[in-house]
Amino acid sequence: MTSTTIDTVISAPRDVVYKLFTERDSLNGYLPVRFTLKKPGDTERTGVGAQFVVGRGGVGVTEETTLLVPGERMEYKIVAGAPVRRHVGIITFADAPGGTLVSYRMDSEPKLPVPDRITELALRGLINPFLSAARKAVK
C-alpha cells in the first residue's frame, strides 16, 4: 500500500471548503473530469453512501463516500473502475491563518506490481487538480 499526503491552505472559511469537497460535483467547472452522482447517500444527497462516477462521457471510476465529520473530515473509497485492490481518500479540514488547512491523503494498492515511487507520483497527480480546483472555486 502506498500513501501520499498534500497539505495546503485554501483562502476560504472551513465550512465553505468542506462543502466544496463533500459535494463532489460542485468542483465540476474547475476540473478536467466531472463528478456525476450515480447513487445518493443514505440520508443526504452527497452524504455517506453517495456514489459518484469520476471521469468523462460515462467512463471513469466510482467513488463512494464512507465517512463525513461535518467541517472536519471526509473519507471515500473507489468501488469500481480502477485497477486497484484498495484505494481510499481522506481529506481533513482545520482552521489556519488565511483560510482552511486541507490535508488530502490517498492510500492505494494497485492490482499490478507498480513501484511505490511511481504510485506516489500518480497519487500526487490525482490530488493536485482537486486542490487547485478548490482554490479557483473560492476566488
N, C-alpha and C positions, 0 to 999 in steps of 0.2 A: 504494500500500500504506500502510495506516495502522497504527501501533503504539501501544500503551499499556502501561505497567508500573505495578503497585501493589506496594509493599513493606510488609510488616507482620511483627511478631513474634508468634508463637504460643507460648503458655506450656506447652511440652512439649519433650522431647528430640527431636533431629533424626530419629532412626530412627523414632519414633512418627509424627511429622508426615509424613515421606517416605512411610510406608506408607499413611496416610490418602489421600494424593493419587494414589499409584500403584495402589492397589487401589480403583479409581474407585467401585465400588458400596458401599464402606464408609461413605460420607457420605450414603447414601440417606435415613436417618432424620432428616437435618438440612436437607434441600433441598426446594424445591417441585417439582423434577423428579427423575427416577430414572435411574440408570445401570443398563442391562441388558446383560449380556455377550452379544454376538452371535457372537463368534468368539474362542476362547482364543489366547493368544500362541504364538509359535513354540516356546518351550521351557518357559514357565511360564504359568499361567492368565491372569495380568494382565501378562505380560511384553511385550516388543517384538512387534508384530504383533497384539496383542489389539485387538479392536474392541468398542466399547460404543455402544449407542443411548442417547442422552441426550434424555429427553423424558417424555411421559406417554401411556399407552394405546397403545404401539407407534408413536406419531408423534414424530418428532424427528430430530436429526442423528446421524450416525455418526462417532465419533472413532476414530482408530487410533493406538496408542502407537508412536512411531517411534524413541525413544531413552530408555534408562534408564542412569543412572550412579548406582549404589546410594548413597543418603544425600546425593547432591549435585544431581542434575538429572533432570528428566523432560521429554520433548517428545512432542507429539501433533499430529495434523492432522485436519481434518474431511475425510472422504472421500465423504460423501453427505448429502443432505437440507438443505443450506443454500445460499442464493443468493450464493455466493462463488466466485471463481476460485481463491482460495487462503486458507486460514486455518490458522495454526499457533499452538499454545500452548507456552510454555517456562516451566517452573517450576524455580527453583533454591532450594536449601536450604543454610543456613550457621548455625553456632553464633552465638548472640547472647546478651547479658545477659538473663536471664529466660526463655530458651527458644530458639526457632529462627526465624531470619530467613527468611521466604518472600518471594521475588521472583517475581511472577506476571506474565508478559508475554504479550500476544496481538498477533499480526500478522494483518491481514485485508485482503483485496482484494475488495470486493463486485463482483458481476457488473453491477449497475446503477450509474450515476453518483450517488454519495452524497457530500456534503461531508465532508471529513476530520474536522471537529469533531463531526459527528453520529455518524460511525463510531466515533470515540474514546469518546464518551459511551456508546454502545451496548456497546463492549468493556468499559468500566469497570462497566457494569451487569451484565455477564456474570461478571466476575471477583469482584466483591464478595460475592455469595452463597456462592461456594466458600470464600473466606477466612473468612467468618462461620460457615459450617458446620464448618470445621476447628476454629475456636475453641470452638464448642459441643461438639464431639465429644471434646475433651481435658479438659473440665471434669468 
